Amino acid sequence: MIESKLFSLAKLAAQVPQWQFSVPIYQRLYVWGEDQVRTLLEDLCNAYARRDQLFFLGGTLLVEQESMQGRQFDLVDGQQRFTTLWLLSHAWRHALEGFLRVRHGEHVESRLRFAIRPEVNAFMESLAVNLEGRTLVDAEGTGRMRAALALMQSVFQNQVDKRAASAEDFLAGITEFVFERVQFVITAVPRETDLNKLFEVINNRGVQLQHHEILKARMLDALTEAERPAFVALWDACADMEDYVEDNLCGVSRLQKRDVTALHVAGRLDDAAAVRAALLLGPEGEGPGRAYTLQEILEDSGQDDVRGASGAGDQEQRATGVRSIFGFPLFLQHVLRIWLHERGLEDLPRVLDRELLALFGERFLALEDRASNVRSFIDLLWRLRVLFDRHFIKWVDQGEEEVHLIGRISVSETRGVQYMSRSREDDSHRELSMLQSMLYHSQEITTQYWVTPLLLFIHRDTGQGAAEYFRYLRHLDNHLLGSDAQESLASRTRLFMVEPWRKYRLVHREVLAQRLGVRFPHYWFYKLEFVLWFQRARQDERWGRFRMTAKNSVEHISPQTPTTWDHNRVTKDSLDAFGNLALVSRSVNSEYSNMPYDEKRTRFRNRNRTRLDSLKMELIYANDQWNDERASAHQQGMVDKLDAYCNGATEAA
């Protein structure tokens, strides 16, 4: 008998006899990366802050196995989320400890194990019983787990700092919320189930419909059958965030790349009416009763009565190694905010991936004249997606690494036919892409609120170009994130949508004068890295090649527990000052630990011979000695550079 029930971690931990779980050998080890873990953690923290009564996490499929004690289940599906919750139980503990392990008499075991992987199980057992600070077992295959644990600690500290809360109170509250309010459906199938057939059924049913697919169906239901195909093509081309939208359009329709290029050359690619008219052309221009050429459509995009099948598509290779900085559900919500703003309607209370259907249901689908609203929304969606691909960064694969770039559109001609393609960004976009990269890394990956006002600004002023967009984004960053504004980011960005050049009092001087140590908001480190790069006076190729990367650990240059022979150190008064700190990756923080200054300096220089990982640390380690005076001078220099930048100076300070 197959049964499905809703469980919280508390309910699961209270089962008698106790439940234990095993990841079968045919399943992968833990593979979640930073983006996936951070997204889940930030969603949990935001739900806790809103006091949500339920946080639904999806489903888990189990097969019960024979057991000498308790009940044993194989995790057939959903093990990545399940393992993440188990790791969180170790990282945050408190109320979650009941989910971490089980007790058989005097013997304590991990609630979760991996089949036939003794080295991984030894690591997990050390987590389950490691309550006295004992050293964890170092095991092959646990790298992703270790990275997730470090990120969980970092996110917790950032949340405490952001909310100005007591760490102990926040930890008690958030762990109780996760333990009691996070719920998921557990489906248990009998031991005798044929797993091959089970997997076949799962695969044949396909992936569960995503929320944006359900939203698409609800929206398109308002349109007539005749107009639906063109709007479907626009929606589907926008929905694929893993490529450029012009390539997507060729993939979901019979338009050829040369047709899309003609729209671009004519300056009409962002005109949804022109694109819909092109989509409604018959093959090779043959429509029912009248042939319309693409040139006619470009001259008059208002011919919505054009009917017919789409033209045949080119078999061209699509761009590869490109992905968006966030997914389609989040992009839809940024577009909806702009759509509501243009009509003077109430803004979304927040941007939240998992509430896509609820937010659209309340703010959009409940409005009158749904058909007209759907047409205008999808037209706006198309235009904003074209602008998004044209002026916002993407992750671009460059062989050994992914980097943030704004792909430049170029047009070439082959046998008299023009084709558009994407090439490396040029210098005109370099500053804009670097500033966006700084904001991407320093803000919540699940919201990226800064995108809405910038996208609206570009939507209003598309003729200005990259230089003007960069000038506006500098202003937006300074006054949205570097000021004394107290409103929520959702409310704050709405104010900038109404008044793009509004100003607040900037607070970088007073913030950086504090001695916050590891509690310094990471934003200020990222912002300084951008300012140093932007104002770079050195003719050093390494500075020119600098890129923003994910960092989550605050490093003390002079360590908190220095060795007795380290004479290059600061006093307690300067230890937690901004001048003695830098933002680094978890691995660098672990490597440097409490090494003396000279040894850290040597290691930094050795690993940064060809490209710099931190411009702030490059300036620090230019000093052959380190003490209170040097740390103070460095801090003052950094504040002066921020002053010059925030006051509008574009030359090196």
N, C-alpha and C positions, 0 to 999 in steps of 0.2 A: 504493500500500500504506500502510495506517495502522498506526503502531507507537507503543507507549507504553513509556517507560523511566523508571526512578527515577534522578534526578540530584541531586547536591549542587552547591553553587556551585563547589566545587573541581573536581569532575568536568566541569562545564560550561566553566569557565575553561581547562581543559586540552585542550579539543577542538582537533584539527588537521584541516583548516584552522579558523581561529577563527570563532566564532559571533557574529553581531551581531543585534540585535532592533529592530524598528520597531513603534510603535503606529499602526495604520492610521487614516486620516482619519475613518472612520465610528465609531471608538471615542472615548469621552470623554477629556478631559484628566484629569490627576490630581485626584481629588476626595476622597481620604481625609481625614477630620477628626481632631481631637486624640484623641478616644476610641478610634478604630480604630488609630491609630498607637501610642498609649500601651499599649493592650491587647497588641498584638503584641510591643512591646519588653519589657514586663514579663513576658510569657510566655517570651520568649527568655532573659531574665536569670534567671528562676526555674528554667528547665530547665538552664541552665548551672550554677547553684548546686547543683542536685541531681545533676549529672554524668550527665544522660540521654545515652544512646547515640544517640538519634534524635529529631529534632524534625520531624514531618511537617507540611508547609505546604499540602497540597492539590494541585490539578492546574493545569496550564497548557496551553492549546491553541495550536499553532503551524501556520502555513502557510508552507512554504519558497518563497522567491522567487528569481528569477535574480540572479546577482551576478558582478561582474568579479573580486572578490577575497573570499576567505573564503566563509562561508555566511550567507545573510540570511534571517531569519524574521519574519513578521508575527505579533504577539501578538493572537490572536483572542479569547482568554478568559484571565482571570487576570492582566490587566495591572496592576491596582491593587496587588496583593501584590508582583508582580515589580518594579514601579517603586519600591515602598517599600524592598525589599532593595537596589536599586541606589542609592537615596538614602542608605541606611545605610552602604553601602560608601564613600561620600564622607565622611559624618559621623564614622565611627569608624575608617576606613582600616585601617592595619596589615595583617593577613592578608587583608582584604577587597579590597585594591587590585587584585588580579588579576581580580576580577569587574567592577571599575569601568570599565575601558577595554580596548581592543585596540590592537595595534601592527602596522602594515603598513610594514615596513622602518623608516625613521626617523620615520614619521608616526604620531602617536597620536590615536585617536578614542574617543569615548564608545561603550560597548558598547550603549547604548540610545538610540534616537532617536524622534521623533514625526514622522509623515509630513506633509509640506506645512505645517509650522509652524516656519519658520526662526527666529523669535524665541525659541521655546522650545528649539530645538536649540542656539542660541547659548549660552543659559543652561546647558544640560546639558554642552556642550563645555567651558565655563569651569569647571564642576565637575570634569570628568574630568581636566583638565590643571592645575587650580589647586592645586598642591602647594607653591607658594612664597608663598602669602598674597596673590596678586593679586586685585584687585577683581572680584567676580562680575558678569557681565552682568545688567543689570536689564531684565527682559522681562515683558510683559503675559502673563497666563495662568500665571504661576509662583508665585502667592501661596501656594497650598496646599503646594507643594514647599518653599518657604522656611520656612513654619510647621512643616512636618514636620522639616526639618533642625534648626531651633532646638530643637524638642522632643526630638530625639534627643540633642543635646548636654546638655540639661537632665536627661533621664532618666539618662544616663550618669553625670553628676556626682552625682545623688541616689543611684544604686546604689553608687558608690564610697564616699560618706559613710555609707550605711546599713551597708555591709559592713566599714567601717573598713579598706579595702584600699588598696594603692598604686595610684594611677590608671594608671600604666604597666603594672603587672602585670595589673590587671583588664582593661585594654583589650586587651592581648596575648591573654589567655585567652578573653575573650568573642568577639573577632573570629575566633579560630581555631575556636571552637565553631560560630559561625554559618557559617563557610566550609566546615567539614568535616561538621558534623552535621545542619544544616538540609537537608532533602530534600523534593523535590516530584516529582510525575509529570509528565513532558513528553510530550504526545501530538502527533506531527507528522503532518499530512495532506498529500497531494500538491498541487502547484501547480494542477493541473487540477480540483481539487475545486470543485463548485458551492457557493459559500458560502451562497447563499439556502437551498438544501436542507439544508446543514449546520446553519444557525441554526434551521431549522424542526424538525429532528430534536432539537436541544438543547432548544428550547422545549417540544416535545411530551413529551419525557421529564421535563420539569419540573426543579425544583431538587433536587439530591441530598438524600436523606433526612438530616435532622439527627440528632445523637446522641440527643437527648431523644425523638425519634419512634421510634427503634429501641428505646430503653429502654421506652417506652410499650407497644410490641408485645410485648416479653418479659414485662412485668409482667401485662398483661391476658390473656396466654395461660394464666395460672394460674387465671383465674376461669371460672365457668360461663357458658354462653351467655345464660342468663336474667338474670344480675346484671350482665353486662358493660356494657349500654348506659348505665346510670346512672353507673357509675364512669368510663366514657369521657367522659361529659358533664362530670363534675367535673374530670377531667384536662385536657380541652380548654379549659375555661373558665379554668383556672389557667395554661395554657401561653401564652396571649396576654397578654404583659406590656405591651402598648401601649394598654390601656384598663382601666377598673375591672372587677373580676371579676363584679359583679352584672350589668353590661351584657353581658359575655362569655357569661354563663350563658343569657341570653335569646337570644343569637346562635347558640349551639350546640345549643339544645333548643327545644321548643315551649312552654316556660314563658313566661307573660306577665309584663310588668314589675310588674303589680299583685300577682301571686303572689309574686314575689321581695320586693316591698315588704312584703307580709303576713308573710313570714318575718322580715324585718328588724324590723318593729314588734313582733312577738312575741318578739324577742330570740333567734331561732333561725337566723339566716342563717349563723352560723359553725358550726352543728350539721350535720355532713355527713349524718347519718342522716335528719334532717328534710328536708334538701334532696333526698336520694335518694328518699325517699318521695314528695315532691312531683313529682319527675321521673317516677315510675312511675304516677302518676295517669292514668286514661284521659281523653280529650278531654271537657271540661266535666264532669269528675268521674265519668265512666262507666268503671268497671273491669270486668274479666271476672267476672260473677256478683255483684259487690257494688260499690256506688258509695262512694268515700271522699271526703269533703270536705277542703279544705285545713285547715279548723279542726280536724278530727279528727287530722290529721297533726301539727299544732302541739301538740295536747294529748298526743299519744303518738307520739314520733318513732321508737319501737322497732318499728314495723310493717314489718319488712323483707320480709314476704310479700306486700305490696301489688304487684299486677301490672297492666300495661296500658300503652297509649301515652301520650306526654306531651300536655299541654294545648296549645292553639293559642297562638301568641305575639303580643304587641303589635307593631305596626309603628311603634315609637318611635325617634326619632333618638338615636343613641348619642353618648356624650361624645366630643369630638374634641380634638386638641391635647394629649394626655396620653401620657406614656411613662414606663416604670419607670427606676429608676437603674441597673438591671442586667438581664440576660436570664434566661430560664427555666432554662437549665442551672445557673447559679450559684444561683438560688433553690432548685432541687431539692437541691443539696448542703447548703445551710443547713438545709433541712427534714430531710434525712437525718441530719445531726448531732444534731438534736433528737430524732428517732425513736430513734437509737442510744442517746442519753443516757438517755431514759426507760426503756430496757430494760437499762441497765447494761452495754451492749456497747461494744467498743472504738471510739474516735472515728476519724474520717477523719484520715489523716496530713497532709492539706493540702486546701485547696479549689482546684480547678483545672478550668476550663471544659472544656478539651480532654481531660481524663481522666475525664469523666462516666461512660462505660460501664465503664471499668476499676474505678473506685471503687465503683460500685454492684455490679458483678460480684463484687468481693472482699468487700464489707461487707454486702451485702443479698441478692443473688440466690443466694449460696452457702448461705444459712441454710435450715434445715428449715421445713416448714409454710409454703411460699411463698404459698399462697392467702390464708391468714389475715394474713400479713405485708403482702401487697399491699393488702388491704382496709383494714388499719389505717394503712398509709402514705398511701394516697390520701385517706382521711378526715382525717388530720393535715394533708396537703398543702392540702386545701380550707380547713380552719380557719385555718391559718397564712397562707394567701393573703388571706382575708377580713381578718384582723388586720393584715397587711402593708399592704393598701390603706387601712385605717382609721387607722393610726398612724404610717406611714412616708411620707417625702417622695416626690413624683414630679416629673418635669419637666412643667411646665404651660405651654402656649403662651399668652402674653398679648399677642399681636399683634406687636410689634417685638422681643420677646425671649422666651426660655424662662426660667422661674424655678422654684425648688424650693418646693413648697407641699404641705401636707397637706389634701386636699379634705374639707370638712365635709359630712356627710350631713344632708340636710333632707328632710322629708316634707310634701308638699302634697296637697290633696284636690280632685278634679274630679268633679262629679256623683256625690258620695258614694263615690268610689273613691280610695284613697290611692296616691300614687306617690312613690318616693324619687328624689332627684337629688343631685348634688354641687355645692357652691357654694364660694365663697372661704373660706379657712381663717379661723377666728375667733381672737381674742387668746389663747384657752386653748391653742392649738397653736403659736403663733408662736415661743415659745422652744424648744420641742421640734424644730420644723422647722429653725430656724436652727442649732441644735447638730448635727443630723443633716447639714445642708448642709456645715458645717465639716468633719465627719468624712469625708463623701463626697469633698470636694476634697483633703483632706490624706492620704488613704490610697490604697493601690493599687486602681485601678479594677477590677482583675480578681479581687479577693478580698472586700474590705469585711468583714473578719472581725468587726467590732463588731456586725454585724447579728445574728449567731446568739445571743449572750447577751441582747441586748435583746429579740429576738423571743421567746425562751424566757421571759423575765421577764413580758412582756405575756401570753403564752399561759397562764402560771400565775396571773396576777393581773389578769384582764380588767376587774374592777370598780373598779380604782383610779383610772383616768382619767389625762389628759394631765399633770397636775401631778406625780403620782407617777412616771410614766414619765420625765419630764424630770429629776426628782431622781435617779432611778437612772442615767440616761444620763450625767449630770454625774459621778457617782461612777465609773461604768465608764470614761469617757474619762480622768479624772484618774489612775486607778490601772492601767488597761490600757496607756495610751500615754504618760502623763506621769510615769512612775515608773522605779525602778531594776530592774524585772522583766527577767530575762535570757532567759526561755523564748521559743520561737518564738510568733508570734501564734496559730497553731493550738493549741498547748499552753496558752498563756495564757488564751485564750477558753474552753477546756474547763474550766479551773480556776474561771472566773467562772460557768460553767454549774452547777458543783457548789456553789459558795459565792458567791452573787451580790454580797455586800457585802464581799468580801475586800479587804484593803488592802496596799499596798506603800509604800515610802518615796518621796515625791514629789521630783523632781529639777529643777524649773524654775529654781530659783535658781542651782544650779551650772552647768547647761547654758547659761543666758543670760549667765553671767559669762565664758564663753569668748570668744575672738576668732576666730571661724570664718569670717567673711566669707561668700562665696558657698557655703561648705560647711555653713552652718546648715541643719538639717532644716526643710523648709517647714512642717511641722506646727506649730512654735512660732509662726510668723507667723499662720497661720490661727487657731490657738487664741486668740492675743491679740486678733485682730479680733473674735472672738465675745465674749470677755470685755469688751472696750471697748463693744461694742453692748449687751451684757446689763446692764452697770453704768452705762449712759449717764445722765449727770446733766444734760446740756445739753438745753434745750428747742428743739432744732434739728430741723426736719422732715427734713433730709437724713440725720441719724443714724437716724431711724425708718424711712426708706426703704432703708437699707443692705441689700445682698444679697451673699452670698458668690459669687465668680466664679473661674474658672480662672486661676491665675497660676503662672508657672514660672520667673521670673527674680528673683534677689536684686539689688536696687538699692542702691548706695552713695549716701547723701544728699550727703555730701562726696565727690566722685569720687576714684577711685584715681589718676587723672592730672589734677589740677586745672590750670586755666589760671593764668598768672602774675598776672592781675588779680583773681582770685577771693580775696577777703580773708575770706570766710565759709567756713572750712575747718578740718578737724581735723588733728591730728598723726598720724603713722604709728601711734602706740600706740592711738589710738581708731578708726582707719580701719575695721577689721574687727569692731568691737564691735557688739553688737545695737542699741545706741542710735543708730548711724549707718546702720542698714540698714532696708530695707522690701522686701516681696514685691510684685512688679508683673508685668504681662503682658510678653511679649517685645517687643511694639511700643512700650510705654512705656519699657522699658529701653533700647531702641535709640534712641528719640527723645531721652531725657534725656542718655544717654552721659556725657560729661565736662563738661556745662554747669555754669556756676557756680551756687551756691545760690540767688541772687536770681532767676535766670532760671527755674530749676526751680520755684521757689515760685510765680512768676507763672503759669507754664503749668499747674501743678497747680490753682491756684485758678480759672483760666479754664475748665478742663475739668470741674470739680467744682462748678459753681454750683448745680445742681439736685439732684444725688445724688452721694454720696461713693463713690469707688472704693476708698479705703483710709482707715480711721479712724486708723491709726498715723501715716500721712503727714499727715493733717489736723492732728493734734496737733503734729507736727514743724514744719509750715509755719505754725503760729501764732506761731513765733519769728521776729522780724525779723532776728535774727543767728544764726549757727551756728558753734560752736566746741567744743572739748573739754568745757568746762563744761556747755554746753547739751545736748550729746549724752549726757553722763553723767547729768545730771538727768532727761532723758527716759527713759533706760534704767532708772534707779532707780524712776521713777514707774510704768513698765510692770511691773516686777517686783513692786512693791507691790500693783498691781491684781490680778496673778495670785495673789499671796499671799492677798488678801482673798477672791478667788473660790474658790480651792482649799480654803480654810478654812471655806467654807460661807456667806460673807456674800452677801446678796442685794440689799443697798442699794448705791447708788453709793459708790465709795471715794474 
